[in-house]
Amino acid sequence: MAKPTTIKIRLNSTADTGHFYVTRKNSRKMTEKMVVRKYDPVARRHVEYREGKIK
């Protein structure tokens, strides 16, 4: 069976609050690690979120 093109990833906050978002990305088109600026409700400001594996 073929591998799916989209995979689930976990976006971890760089503010060390423990907050994370779960999203999907196309692993064939976007081969590098995803980095996005999103709102962290624990820190109450926008911070960078970096891609990590879902455990």
All heavy atoms as atom14 arrays in JSON, in Angstrom:
{
  "sequence": "MAKPTTIKIRLNSTADTGHFYVTRKNSRKMTEKMVVRKYDPVARRHVEYREGKIK",
  "atom14_mask": [
    [1, 1, 1, 1, 1, 1, 1, 1, 0, 0, 0, 0, 0, 0],
    [1, 1, 1, 1, 1, 0, 0, 0, 0, 0, 0, 0, 0, 0],
    [1, 1, 1, 1, 1, 1, 1, 1, 1, 0, 0, 0, 0, 0],
    [1, 1, 1, 1, 1, 1, 1, 0, 0, 0, 0, 0, 0, 0],
    [1, 1, 1, 1, 1, 1, 1, 0, 0, 0, 0, 0, 0, 0],
    [1, 1, 1, 1, 1, 1, 1, 0, 0, 0, 0, 0, 0, 0],
    [1, 1, 1, 1, 1, 1, 1, 1, 0, 0, 0, 0, 0, 0],
    [1, 1, 1, 1, 1, 1, 1, 1, 1, 0, 0, 0, 0, 0],
    [1, 1, 1, 1, 1, 1, 1, 1, 0, 0, 0, 0, 0, 0],
    [1, 1, 1, 1, 1, 1, 1, 1, 1, 1, 1, 0, 0, 0],
    [1, 1, 1, 1, 1, 1, 1, 1, 0, 0, 0, 0, 0, 0],
    [1, 1, 1, 1, 1, 1, 1, 1, 0, 0, 0, 0, 0, 0],
    [1, 1, 1, 1, 1, 1, 0, 0, 0, 0, 0, 0, 0, 0],
    [1, 1, 1, 1, 1, 1, 1, 0, 0, 0, 0, 0, 0, 0],
    [1, 1, 1, 1, 1, 0, 0, 0, 0, 0, 0, 0, 0, 0],
    [1, 1, 1, 1, 1, 1, 1, 1, 0, 0, 0, 0, 0, 0],
    [1, 1, 1, 1, 1, 1, 1, 0, 0, 0, 0, 0, 0, 0],
    [1, 1, 1, 1, 0, 0, 0, 0, 0, 0, 0, 0, 0, 0],
    [1, 1, 1, 1, 1, 1, 1, 1, 1, 1, 0, 0, 0, 0],
    [1, 1, 1, 1, 1, 1, 1, 1, 1, 1, 1, 0, 0, 0],
    [1, 1, 1, 1, 1, 1, 1, 1, 1, 1, 1, 1, 0, 0],
    [1, 1, 1, 1, 1, 1, 1, 0, 0, 0, 0, 0, 0, 0],
    [1, 1, 1, 1, 1, 1, 1, 0, 0, 0, 0, 0, 0, 0],
    [1, 1, 1, 1, 1, 1, 1, 1, 1, 1, 1, 0, 0, 0],
    [1, 1, 1, 1, 1, 1, 1, 1, 1, 0, 0, 0, 0, 0],
    [1, 1, 1, 1, 1, 1, 1, 1, 0, 0, 0, 0, 0, 0],
    [1, 1, 1, 1, 1, 1, 0, 0, 0, 0, 0, 0, 0, 0],
    [1, 1, 1, 1, 1, 1, 1, 1, 1, 1, 1, 0, 0, 0],
    [1, 1, 1, 1, 1, 1, 1, 1, 1, 0, 0, 0, 0, 0],
    [1, 1, 1, 1, 1, 1, 1, 1, 0, 0, 0, 0, 0, 0],
    [1, 1, 1, 1, 1, 1, 1, 0, 0, 0, 0, 0, 0, 0],
    [1, 1, 1, 1, 1, 1, 1, 1, 1, 0, 0, 0, 0, 0],
    [1, 1, 1, 1, 1, 1, 1, 1, 1, 0, 0, 0, 0, 0],
    [1, 1, 1, 1, 1, 1, 1, 1, 0, 0, 0, 0, 0, 0],
    [1, 1, 1, 1, 1, 1, 1, 0, 0, 0, 0, 0, 0, 0],
    [1, 1, 1, 1, 1, 1, 1, 0, 0, 0, 0, 0, 0, 0],
    [1, 1, 1, 1, 1, 1, 1, 1, 1, 1, 1, 0, 0, 0],
    [1, 1, 1, 1, 1, 1, 1, 1, 1, 0, 0, 0, 0, 0],
    [1, 1, 1, 1, 1, 1, 1, 1, 1, 1, 1, 1, 0, 0],
    [1, 1, 1, 1, 1, 1, 1, 1, 0, 0, 0, 0, 0, 0],
    [1, 1, 1, 1, 1, 1, 1, 0, 0, 0, 0, 0, 0, 0],
    [1, 1, 1, 1, 1, 1, 1, 0, 0, 0, 0, 0, 0, 0],
    [1, 1, 1, 1, 1, 0, 0, 0, 0, 0, 0, 0, 0, 0],
    [1, 1, 1, 1, 1, 1, 1, 1, 1, 1, 1, 0, 0, 0],
    [1, 1, 1, 1, 1, 1, 1, 1, 1, 1, 1, 0, 0, 0],
    [1, 1, 1, 1, 1, 1, 1, 1, 1, 1, 0, 0, 0, 0],
    [1, 1, 1, 1, 1, 1, 1, 0, 0, 0, 0, 0, 0, 0],
    [1, 1, 1, 1, 1, 1, 1, 1, 1, 0, 0, 0, 0, 0],
    [1, 1, 1, 1, 1, 1, 1, 1, 1, 1, 1, 1, 0, 0],
    [1, 1, 1, 1, 1, 1, 1, 1, 1, 1, 1, 0, 0, 0],
    [1, 1, 1, 1, 1, 1, 1, 1, 1, 0, 0, 0, 0, 0],
    [1, 1, 1, 1, 0, 0, 0, 0, 0, 0, 0, 0, 0, 0],
    [1, 1, 1, 1, 1, 1, 1, 1, 1, 0, 0, 0, 0, 0],
    [1, 1, 1, 1, 1, 1, 1, 1, 0, 0, 0, 0, 0, 0],
    [1, 1, 1, 1, 1, 1, 1, 1, 1, 0, 0, 0, 0, 0]
  ],
  "atom14_positions": [
    [[0.82, -1.17, 0.0], [0.0, 0.0, 0.0], [0.88, 1.25, 0.0], [1.96, 1.27, 0.6], [-0.87, 0.01, 1.25], [-2.18, 0.64, 1.01], [-3.3, 0.23, 2.36], [-4.24, 1.69, 2.31], [0.0, 0.0, 0.0], [0.0, 0.0, 0.0], [0.0, 0.0, 0.0], [0.0, 0.0, 0.0], [0.0, 0.0, 0.0], [0.0, 0.0, 0.0]],
    [[0.44, 2.32, -0.64], [1.23, 3.53, -0.76], [1.23, 4.33, 0.54], [0.28, 4.29, 1.31], [0.68, 4.4, -1.88], [0.0, 0.0, 0.0], [0.0, 0.0, 0.0], [0.0, 0.0, 0.0], [0.0, 0.0, 0.0], [0.0, 0.0, 0.0], [0.0, 0.0, 0.0], [0.0, 0.0, 0.0], [0.0, 0.0, 0.0], [0.0, 0.0, 0.0]],
    [[2.33, 5.08, 0.75], [2.42, 5.95, 1.92], [1.52, 7.16, 1.7], [1.44, 7.67, 0.58], [3.85, 6.44, 2.1], [4.73, 5.52, 2.9], [6.14, 6.01, 2.97], [6.27, 7.18, 3.9], [7.67, 7.6, 4.09], [0.0, 0.0, 0.0], [0.0, 0.0, 0.0], [0.0, 0.0, 0.0], [0.0, 0.0, 0.0], [0.0, 0.0, 0.0]],
    [[0.87, 7.65, 2.74], [0.05, 8.86, 2.56], [0.94, 10.09, 2.35], [2.05, 10.17, 2.89], [-0.72, 8.97, 3.88], [0.07, 8.17, 4.86], [0.76, 7.1, 4.08], [0.0, 0.0, 0.0], [0.0, 0.0, 0.0], [0.0, 0.0, 0.0], [0.0, 0.0, 0.0], [0.0, 0.0, 0.0], [0.0, 0.0, 0.0], [0.0, 0.0, 0.0]],
    [[0.45, 11.06, 1.57], [1.26, 12.25, 1.3], [1.24, 13.2, 2.49], [2.22, 13.91, 2.71], [0.75, 13.0, 0.07], [-0.62, 13.35, 0.27], [0.88, 12.15, -1.16], [0.0, 0.0, 0.0], [0.0, 0.0, 0.0], [0.0, 0.0, 0.0], [0.0, 0.0, 0.0], [0.0, 0.0, 0.0], [0.0, 0.0, 0.0], [0.0, 0.0, 0.0]],
    [[0.16, 13.24, 3.26], [0.1, 14.13, 4.41], [0.36, 13.35, 5.69], [-0.08, 12.22, 5.84], [-1.27, 14.83, 4.52], [-2.29, 13.84, 4.6], [-1.51, 15.73, 3.34], [0.0, 0.0, 0.0], [0.0, 0.0, 0.0], [0.0, 0.0, 0.0], [0.0, 0.0, 0.0], [0.0, 0.0, 0.0], [0.0, 0.0, 0.0], [0.0, 0.0, 0.0]],
    [[1.1, 13.99, 6.6], [1.39, 13.38, 7.89], [0.96, 14.35, 8.99], [0.93, 15.56, 8.79], [2.88, 13.03, 8.03], [3.76, 14.27, 7.84], [3.28, 11.92, 7.09], [5.2, 14.06, 8.18], [0.0, 0.0, 0.0], [0.0, 0.0, 0.0], [0.0, 0.0, 0.0], [0.0, 0.0, 0.0], [0.0, 0.0, 0.0], [0.0, 0.0, 0.0]],
    [[0.63, 13.82, 10.16], [0.3, 14.64, 11.31], [1.59, 15.05, 12.0], [2.5, 14.22, 12.19], [-0.56, 13.88, 12.31], [-2.01, 13.87, 12.01], [-2.75, 13.27, 13.19], [-4.23, 13.3, 12.97], [-4.94, 12.67, 14.09], [0.0, 0.0, 0.0], [0.0, 0.0, 0.0], [0.0, 0.0, 0.0], [0.0, 0.0, 0.0], [0.0, 0.0, 0.0]],
    [[1.68, 16.33, 12.37], [2.84, 16.82, 13.1], [2.37, 17.6, 14.32], [1.21, 18.01, 14.39], [3.75, 17.71, 12.24], [2.99, 18.92, 11.71], [4.4, 16.92, 11.14], [3.88, 19.97, 11.12], [0.0, 0.0, 0.0], [0.0, 0.0, 0.0], [0.0, 0.0, 0.0], [0.0, 0.0, 0.0], [0.0, 0.0, 0.0], [0.0, 0.0, 0.0]],
    [[3.28, 17.78, 15.25], [3.0, 18.54, 16.46], [3.86, 19.79, 16.45], [5.08, 19.69, 16.26], [3.33, 17.66, 17.67], [3.11, 18.3, 18.99], [3.35, 17.28, 20.08], [3.5, 17.95, 21.36], [3.36, 17.35, 22.52], [3.1, 16.06, 22.57], [3.5, 18.01, 23.64], [0.0, 0.0, 0.0], [0.0, 0.0, 0.0], [0.0, 0.0, 0.0]],
    [[3.25, 20.96, 16.61], [3.97, 22.22, 16.65], [4.16, 22.59, 18.11], [3.19, 22.9, 18.81], [3.2, 23.31, 15.9], [3.04, 23.09, 14.41], [2.11, 24.14, 13.83], [4.37, 23.13, 13.71], [0.0, 0.0, 0.0], [0.0, 0.0, 0.0], [0.0, 0.0, 0.0], [0.0, 0.0, 0.0], [0.0, 0.0, 0.0], [0.0, 0.0, 0.0]],
    [[5.4, 22.55, 18.61], [5.72, 22.83, 20.01], [6.13, 24.29, 20.17], [6.88, 24.83, 19.36], [6.87, 21.94, 20.49], [6.49, 20.49, 20.43], [5.41, 20.1, 20.84], [7.38, 19.67, 19.9], [0.0, 0.0, 0.0], [0.0, 0.0, 0.0], [0.0, 0.0, 0.0], [0.0, 0.0, 0.0], [0.0, 0.0, 0.0], [0.0, 0.0, 0.0]],
    [[5.67, 24.92, 21.24], [5.99, 26.31, 21.53], [7.45, 26.45, 21.94], [7.96, 25.62, 22.69], [5.09, 26.83, 22.64], [5.47, 28.12, 23.03], [0.0, 0.0, 0.0], [0.0, 0.0, 0.0], [0.0, 0.0, 0.0], [0.0, 0.0, 0.0], [0.0, 0.0, 0.0], [0.0, 0.0, 0.0], [0.0, 0.0, 0.0], [0.0, 0.0, 0.0]],
    [[8.1, 27.51, 21.46], [9.49, 27.77, 21.84], [9.56, 28.59, 23.12], [10.66, 28.86, 23.61], [10.24, 28.51, 20.72], [9.54, 29.72, 20.43], [10.35, 27.65, 19.49], [0.0, 0.0, 0.0], [0.0, 0.0, 0.0], [0.0, 0.0, 0.0], [0.0, 0.0, 0.0], [0.0, 0.0, 0.0], [0.0, 0.0, 0.0], [0.0, 0.0, 0.0]],
    [[8.41, 28.97, 23.69], [8.39, 29.74, 24.93], [8.47, 28.83, 26.16], [8.37, 29.3, 27.28], [7.12, 30.59, 25.0], [0.0, 0.0, 0.0], [0.0, 0.0, 0.0], [0.0, 0.0, 0.0], [0.0, 0.0, 0.0], [0.0, 0.0, 0.0], [0.0, 0.0, 0.0], [0.0, 0.0, 0.0], [0.0, 0.0, 0.0], [0.0, 0.0, 0.0]],
    [[8.63, 27.53, 25.96], [8.74, 26.53, 27.03], [7.54, 26.53, 27.98], [7.69, 26.4, 29.19], [10.04, 26.72, 27.83], [11.26, 26.41, 27.0], [11.16, 25.54, 26.11], [12.31, 27.02, 27.22], [0.0, 0.0, 0.0], [0.0, 0.0, 0.0], [0.0, 0.0, 0.0], [0.0, 0.0, 0.0], [0.0, 0.0, 0.0], [0.0, 0.0, 0.0]],
    [[6.34, 26.69, 27.4], [5.12, 26.65, 28.2], [4.47, 25.28, 28.16], [3.58, 25.0, 28.95], [4.11, 27.69, 27.7], [3.84, 27.44, 26.31], [4.62, 29.09, 27.88], [0.0, 0.0, 0.0], [0.0, 0.0, 0.0], [0.0, 0.0, 0.0], [0.0, 0.0, 0.0], [0.0, 0.0, 0.0], [0.0, 0.0, 0.0], [0.0, 0.0, 0.0]],
    [[4.88, 24.44, 27.21], [4.28, 23.12, 27.08], [3.08, 23.11, 26.15], [2.5, 22.06, 25.9], [0.0, 0.0, 0.0], [0.0, 0.0, 0.0], [0.0, 0.0, 0.0], [0.0, 0.0, 0.0], [0.0, 0.0, 0.0], [0.0, 0.0, 0.0], [0.0, 0.0, 0.0], [0.0, 0.0, 0.0], [0.0, 0.0, 0.0], [0.0, 0.0, 0.0]],
    [[2.71, 24.26, 25.61], [1.57, 24.33, 24.71], [1.97, 23.84, 23.32], [3.12, 24.01, 22.9], [1.06, 25.77, 24.62], [-0.21, 25.88, 23.84], [-0.24, 26.26, 22.54], [-1.5, 25.63, 24.2], [-1.49, 26.25, 22.11], [-2.28, 25.87, 23.11], [0.0, 0.0, 0.0], [0.0, 0.0, 0.0], [0.0, 0.0, 0.0], [0.0, 0.0, 0.0]],
    [[1.04, 23.22, 22.6], [1.32, 22.72, 21.25], [0.05, 22.74, 20.41], [-1.06, 22.79, 20.92], [1.91, 21.3, 21.3], [0.97, 20.27, 21.87], [0.13, 19.55, 21.05], [0.95, 20.02, 23.24], [-0.73, 18.6, 21.57], [0.1, 19.08, 23.76], [-0.75, 18.36, 22.93], [0.0, 0.0, 0.0], [0.0, 0.0, 0.0], [0.0, 0.0, 0.0]],
    [[0.24, 22.76, 19.11], [-0.82, 22.61, 18.13], [-0.56, 21.33, 17.36], [0.59, 20.94, 17.18], [-0.84, 23.76, 17.11], [-1.33, 25.09, 17.64], [-0.43, 26.08, 18.03], [-2.68, 25.35, 17.74], [-0.87, 27.3, 18.49], [-3.14, 26.57, 18.2], [-2.23, 27.53, 18.57], [-2.69, 28.74, 19.04], [0.0, 0.0, 0.0], [0.0, 0.0, 0.0]],
    [[-1.62, 20.67, 16.88], [-1.49, 19.49, 16.03], [-2.03, 19.88, 14.66], [-3.12, 20.42, 14.56], [-2.26, 18.28, 16.59], [-2.19, 17.11, 15.63], [-1.7, 17.88, 17.93], [0.0, 0.0, 0.0], [0.0, 0.0, 0.0], [0.0, 0.0, 0.0], [0.0, 0.0, 0.0], [0.0, 0.0, 0.0], [0.0, 0.0, 0.0], [0.0, 0.0, 0.0]],
    [[-1.24, 19.62, 13.61], [-1.65, 19.97, 12.26], [-1.12, 18.92, 11.3], [-0.49, 17.94, 11.71], [-1.14, 21.38, 11.89], [-1.69, 21.74, 10.63], [0.36, 21.43, 11.83], [0.0, 0.0, 0.0], [0.0, 0.0, 0.0], [0.0, 0.0, 0.0], [0.0, 0.0, 0.0], [0.0, 0.0, 0.0], [0.0, 0.0, 0.0], [0.0, 0.0, 0.0]],
    [[-1.41, 19.1, 10.02], [-0.94, 18.19, 8.99], [-0.06, 18.95, 8.01], [-0.21, 20.16, 7.86], [-2.13, 17.62, 8.23], [-3.1, 16.86, 9.09], [-4.38, 16.64, 8.33], [-4.19, 15.61, 7.32], [-4.78, 14.43, 7.34], [-5.63, 14.15, 8.28], [-4.54, 13.54, 6.41], [0.0, 0.0, 0.0], [0.0, 0.0, 0.0], [0.0, 0.0, 0.0]],
    [[0.85, 18.22, 7.38], [1.64, 18.83, 6.32], [1.91, 17.81, 5.24], [1.92, 16.6, 5.49], [2.95, 19.41, 6.87], [4.07, 18.44, 7.04], [5.38, 19.16, 7.3], [6.53, 18.2, 7.21], [7.82, 18.85, 7.35], [0.0, 0.0, 0.0], [0.0, 0.0, 0.0], [0.0, 0.0, 0.0], [0.0, 0.0, 0.0], [0.0, 0.0, 0.0]],
    [[2.11, 18.31, 4.03], [2.44, 17.47, 2.9], [3.94, 17.18, 2.97], [4.76, 18.06, 2.75], [2.08, 18.17, 1.59], [2.23, 17.28, 0.39], [2.95, 16.29, 0.43], [1.54, 17.62, -0.69], [0.0, 0.0, 0.0], [0.0, 0.0, 0.0], [0.0, 0.0, 0.0], [0.0, 0.0, 0.0], [0.0, 0.0, 0.0], [0.0, 0.0, 0.0]],
    [[4.29, 15.94, 3.28], [5.7, 15.59, 3.49], [6.49, 15.52, 2.19], [7.72, 15.57, 2.22], [5.8, 14.26, 4.23], [5.17, 13.25, 3.48], [0.0, 0.0, 0.0], [0.0, 0.0, 0.0], [0.0, 0.0, 0.0], [0.0, 0.0, 0.0], [0.0, 0.0, 0.0], [0.0, 0.0, 0.0], [0.0, 0.0, 0.0], [0.0, 0.0, 0.0]],
    [[5.82, 15.42, 1.06], [6.55, 15.37, -0.21], [6.93, 16.76, -0.7], [8.0, 16.95, -1.26], [5.71, 14.66, -1.27], [5.53, 13.2, -0.97], [4.83, 12.49, -2.08], [4.51, 11.13, -1.67], [3.65, 10.36, -2.28], [2.97, 10.81, -3.32], [3.41, 9.14, -1.84], [0.0, 0.0, 0.0], [0.0, 0.0, 0.0], [0.0, 0.0, 0.0]],
    [[6.04, 17.73, -0.51], [6.33, 19.09, -0.97], [7.15, 19.89, 0.04], [7.95, 20.73, -0.33], [5.03, 19.85, -1.24], [4.32, 19.39, -2.48], [3.18, 20.3, -2.81], [2.54, 19.88, -4.12], [1.5, 20.8, -4.52], [0.0, 0.0, 0.0], [0.0, 0.0, 0.0], [0.0, 0.0, 0.0], [0.0, 0.0, 0.0], [0.0, 0.0, 0.0]],
    [[6.92, 19.65, 1.33], [7.59, 20.41, 2.38], [8.48, 19.47, 3.16], [8.07, 18.86, 4.14], [6.53, 21.03, 3.28], [6.99, 22.19, 4.06], [5.59, 22.93, 4.85], [6.45, 24.05, 5.89], [0.0, 0.0, 0.0], [0.0, 0.0, 0.0], [0.0, 0.0, 0.0], [0.0, 0.0, 0.0], [0.0, 0.0, 0.0], [0.0, 0.0, 0.0]],
    [[9.74, 19.36, 2.73], [10.63, 18.36, 3.33], [11.34, 18.87, 4.57], [11.77, 18.08, 5.4], [11.68, 17.91, 2.29], [12.37, 19.07, 1.82], [11.03, 17.19, 1.14], [0.0, 0.0, 0.0], [0.0, 0.0, 0.0], [0.0, 0.0, 0.0], [0.0, 0.0, 0.0], [0.0, 0.0, 0.0], [0.0, 0.0, 0.0], [0.0, 0.0, 0.0]],
    [[11.49, 20.2, 4.71], [12.18, 20.73, 5.89], [11.21, 20.83, 7.07], [10.01, 20.72, 6.91], [12.8, 22.11, 5.6], [11.79, 23.2, 5.3], [11.31, 23.22, 3.86], [11.85, 22.51, 3.03], [10.35, 23.97, 3.61], [0.0, 0.0, 0.0], [0.0, 0.0, 0.0], [0.0, 0.0, 0.0], [0.0, 0.0, 0.0], [0.0, 0.0, 0.0]],
    [[11.76, 21.09, 8.26], [10.94, 21.21, 9.47], [10.12, 22.49, 9.42], [10.62, 23.54, 9.03], [11.82, 21.23, 10.71], [12.56, 19.93, 10.93], [12.07, 19.29, 12.16], [12.85, 18.01, 12.42], [12.19, 17.17, 13.33], [0.0, 0.0, 0.0], [0.0, 0.0, 0.0], [0.0, 0.0, 0.0], [0.0, 0.0, 0.0], [0.0, 0.0, 0.0]],
    [[8.87, 22.4, 9.84], [7.98, 23.54, 9.79], [8.21, 24.47, 11.0], [8.36, 24.0, 12.12], [6.53, 23.05, 9.79], [5.5, 24.11, 9.59], [3.83, 23.45, 9.78], [3.45, 23.11, 8.1], [0.0, 0.0, 0.0], [0.0, 0.0, 0.0], [0.0, 0.0, 0.0], [0.0, 0.0, 0.0], [0.0, 0.0, 0.0], [0.0, 0.0, 0.0]],
    [[8.27, 25.77, 10.74], [8.38, 26.79, 11.78], [7.33, 27.85, 11.48], [7.31, 28.42, 10.4], [9.78, 27.43, 11.81], [9.85, 28.52, 12.86], [10.84, 26.38, 12.07], [0.0, 0.0, 0.0], [0.0, 0.0, 0.0], [0.0, 0.0, 0.0], [0.0, 0.0, 0.0], [0.0, 0.0, 0.0], [0.0, 0.0, 0.0], [0.0, 0.0, 0.0]],
    [[6.44, 28.1, 12.46], [5.32, 29.03, 12.27], [5.2, 29.92, 13.5], [5.42, 29.46, 14.62], [4.0, 28.24, 12.07], [2.85, 29.17, 11.75], [4.13, 27.2, 11.0], [0.0, 0.0, 0.0], [0.0, 0.0, 0.0], [0.0, 0.0, 0.0], [0.0, 0.0, 0.0], [0.0, 0.0, 0.0], [0.0, 0.0, 0.0], [0.0, 0.0, 0.0]],
    [[4.85, 31.19, 13.29], [4.54, 32.09, 14.42], [3.05, 32.0, 14.69], [2.24, 32.32, 13.82], [4.92, 33.53, 14.09], [6.38, 33.81, 14.34], [6.73, 35.27, 14.17], [6.11, 36.15, 15.15], [6.6, 36.39, 16.37], [7.7, 35.78, 16.76], [6.0, 37.23, 17.18], [0.0, 0.0, 0.0], [0.0, 0.0, 0.0], [0.0, 0.0, 0.0]],
    [[2.7, 31.54, 15.9], [1.3, 31.39, 16.29], [1.12, 31.9, 17.72], [2.09, 32.14, 18.42], [0.85, 29.92, 16.2], [0.76, 29.41, 14.77], [0.33, 27.98, 14.71], [-1.13, 27.76, 14.89], [-2.0, 28.3, 13.86], [0.0, 0.0, 0.0], [0.0, 0.0, 0.0], [0.0, 0.0, 0.0], [0.0, 0.0, 0.0], [0.0, 0.0, 0.0]],
    [[-0.14, 32.03, 18.11], [-0.46, 32.55, 19.44], [-0.32, 31.47, 20.49], [-0.84, 30.36, 20.33], [-1.88, 33.11, 19.44], [-2.27, 33.72, 20.76], [-1.76, 34.95, 21.15], [-3.14, 33.08, 21.62], [-2.11, 35.52, 22.36], [-3.51, 33.64, 22.83], [-2.98, 34.86, 23.19], [-3.33, 35.43, 24.38], [0.0, 0.0, 0.0], [0.0, 0.0, 0.0]],
    [[0.39, 31.78, 21.57], [0.53, 30.88, 22.71], [-0.36, 31.42, 23.83], [-0.06, 32.46, 24.41], [1.98, 30.83, 23.17], [2.23, 29.77, 24.23], [1.26, 29.3, 24.85], [3.4, 29.42, 24.43], [0.0, 0.0, 0.0], [0.0, 0.0, 0.0], [0.0, 0.0, 0.0], [0.0, 0.0, 0.0], [0.0, 0.0, 0.0], [0.0, 0.0, 0.0]],
    [[-1.47, 30.75, 24.16], [-2.37, 31.27, 25.18], [-1.79, 31.21, 26.6], [-2.23, 31.96, 27.47], [-3.61, 30.37, 25.06], [-3.15, 29.15, 24.38], [-1.98, 29.54, 23.53], [0.0, 0.0, 0.0], [0.0, 0.0, 0.0], [0.0, 0.0, 0.0], [0.0, 0.0, 0.0], [0.0, 0.0, 0.0], [0.0, 0.0, 0.0], [0.0, 0.0, 0.0]],
    [[-0.81, 30.36, 26.84], [-0.2, 30.28, 28.16], [0.72, 31.49, 28.37], [0.68, 32.15, 29.41], [0.58, 28.96, 28.33], [1.22, 28.88, 29.69], [-0.34, 27.77, 28.1], [0.0, 0.0, 0.0], [0.0, 0.0, 0.0], [0.0, 0.0, 0.0], [0.0, 0.0, 0.0], [0.0, 0.0, 0.0], [0.0, 0.0, 0.0], [0.0, 0.0, 0.0]],
    [[1.55, 31.81, 27.35], [2.43, 32.97, 27.43], [1.7, 34.26, 27.08], [2.21, 35.34, 27.33], [3.63, 32.78, 26.5], [0.0, 0.0, 0.0], [0.0, 0.0, 0.0], [0.0, 0.0, 0.0], [0.0, 0.0, 0.0], [0.0, 0.0, 0.0], [0.0, 0.0, 0.0], [0.0, 0.0, 0.0], [0.0, 0.0, 0.0], [0.0, 0.0, 0.0]],
    [[0.53, 34.15, 26.48], [-0.33, 35.26, 26.06], [0.38, 36.21, 25.09], [0.33, 37.42, 25.22], [-0.85, 36.02, 27.28], [-1.79, 35.16, 28.08], [-2.39, 35.78, 29.29], [-2.24, 37.2, 29.45], [-2.25, 37.81, 30.62], [-2.37, 37.11, 31.73], [-2.13, 39.11, 30.71], [0.0, 0.0, 0.0], [0.0, 0.0, 0.0], [0.0, 0.0, 0.0]],
    [[1.07, 35.6, 24.1], [1.71, 36.37, 23.03], [2.02, 35.44, 21.87], [1.93, 34.22, 21.99], [2.97, 37.06, 23.52], [4.04, 36.13, 24.03], [5.16, 36.9, 24.71], [6.09, 35.96, 25.31], [7.29, 35.68, 24.81], [7.72, 36.26, 23.72], [8.07, 34.82, 25.41], [0.0, 0.0, 0.0], [0.0, 0.0, 0.0], [0.0, 0.0, 0.0]],
    [[2.38, 36.02, 20.73], [2.76, 35.23, 19.57], [4.22, 34.78, 19.71], [5.09, 35.61, 20.02], [2.6, 36.05, 18.29], [1.18, 36.14, 17.83], [0.29, 37.02, 18.38], [0.51, 35.44, 16.89], [-0.88, 36.86, 17.78], [-0.77, 35.91, 16.87], [0.0, 0.0, 0.0], [0.0, 0.0, 0.0], [0.0, 0.0, 0.0], [0.0, 0.0, 0.0]],
    [[4.47, 33.5, 19.49], [5.82, 32.94, 19.57], [6.0, 31.99, 18.4], [5.05, 31.65, 17.7], [6.08, 32.19, 20.9], [6.01, 33.14, 22.07], [5.1, 31.06, 21.08], [0.0, 0.0, 0.0], [0.0, 0.0, 0.0], [0.0, 0.0, 0.0], [0.0, 0.0, 0.0], [0.0, 0.0, 0.0], [0.0, 0.0, 0.0], [0.0, 0.0, 0.0]],
    [[7.25, 31.55, 18.19], [7.51, 30.56, 17.15], [7.15, 29.17, 17.65], [7.41, 28.83, 18.8], [8.99, 30.59, 16.76], [9.35, 31.64, 15.77], [10.73, 31.43, 15.2], [11.5, 30.59, 15.74], [11.04, 32.11, 14.22], [0.0, 0.0, 0.0], [0.0, 0.0, 0.0], [0.0, 0.0, 0.0], [0.0, 0.0, 0.0], [0.0, 0.0, 0.0]],
    [[6.56, 28.4, 16.77], [6.27, 27.0, 17.02], [7.09, 26.17, 16.06], [7.12, 26.45, 14.85], [4.78, 26.71, 16.81], [3.92, 27.09, 17.97], [3.56, 28.41, 18.21], [3.47, 26.14, 18.87], [2.77, 28.76, 19.29], [2.68, 26.47, 19.95], [2.34, 27.78, 20.15], [1.56, 28.13, 21.23], [0.0, 0.0, 0.0], [0.0, 0.0, 0.0]],
    [[7.79, 25.17, 16.57], [8.63, 24.32, 15.75], [8.05, 22.9, 15.69], [7.44, 22.43, 16.64], [10.05, 24.27, 16.3], [10.73, 25.6, 16.26], [12.2, 25.49, 16.57], [12.81, 26.81, 16.56], [13.33, 27.36, 15.48], [13.33, 26.69, 14.36], [13.86, 28.56, 15.56], [0.0, 0.0, 0.0], [0.0, 0.0, 0.0], [0.0, 0.0, 0.0]],
    [[8.29, 22.26, 14.58], [7.75, 20.93, 14.34], [8.42, 19.88, 15.22], [9.64, 19.9, 15.42], [7.97, 20.56, 12.87], [7.52, 19.19, 12.51], [7.79, 18.85, 11.06], [7.94, 19.74, 10.24], [7.85, 17.64, 10.77], [0.0, 0.0, 0.0], [0.0, 0.0, 0.0], [0.0, 0.0, 0.0], [0.0, 0.0, 0.0], [0.0, 0.0, 0.0]],
    [[7.6, 18.98, 15.75], [8.09, 17.83, 16.51], [7.24, 16.62, 16.2], [6.23, 16.73, 15.53], [0.0, 0.0, 0.0], [0.0, 0.0, 0.0], [0.0, 0.0, 0.0], [0.0, 0.0, 0.0], [0.0, 0.0, 0.0], [0.0, 0.0, 0.0], [0.0, 0.0, 0.0], [0.0, 0.0, 0.0], [0.0, 0.0, 0.0], [0.0, 0.0, 0.0]],
    [[7.69, 15.48, 16.65], [6.94, 14.25, 16.38], [5.8, 14.08, 17.37], [5.88, 14.5, 18.52], [7.87, 13.04, 16.49], [8.83, 12.94, 15.35], [9.5, 11.59, 15.35], [10.39, 11.47, 14.14], [11.02, 10.17, 14.05], [0.0, 0.0, 0.0], [0.0, 0.0, 0.0], [0.0, 0.0, 0.0], [0.0, 0.0, 0.0], [0.0, 0.0, 0.0]],
    [[4.74, 13.43, 16.91], [3.63, 13.07, 17.79], [4.0, 11.77, 18.47], [4.38, 10.79, 17.84], [2.32, 12.92, 16.99], [1.91, 14.27, 16.44], [1.23, 12.32, 17.85], [0.64, 14.25, 15.64], [0.0, 0.0, 0.0], [0.0, 0.0, 0.0], [0.0, 0.0, 0.0], [0.0, 0.0, 0.0], [0.0, 0.0, 0.0], [0.0, 0.0, 0.0]],
    [[3.9, 11.73, 19.8], [4.29, 10.54, 20.55], [3.13, 9.6, 20.72], [2.0, 9.96, 20.75], [4.82, 10.94, 21.93], [6.09, 11.75, 21.84], [6.54, 12.19, 23.2], [7.75, 13.08, 23.08], [8.18, 13.63, 24.34], [0.0, 0.0, 0.0], [0.0, 0.0, 0.0], [0.0, 0.0, 0.0], [0.0, 0.0, 0.0], [0.0, 0.0, 0.0]]
  ]
}
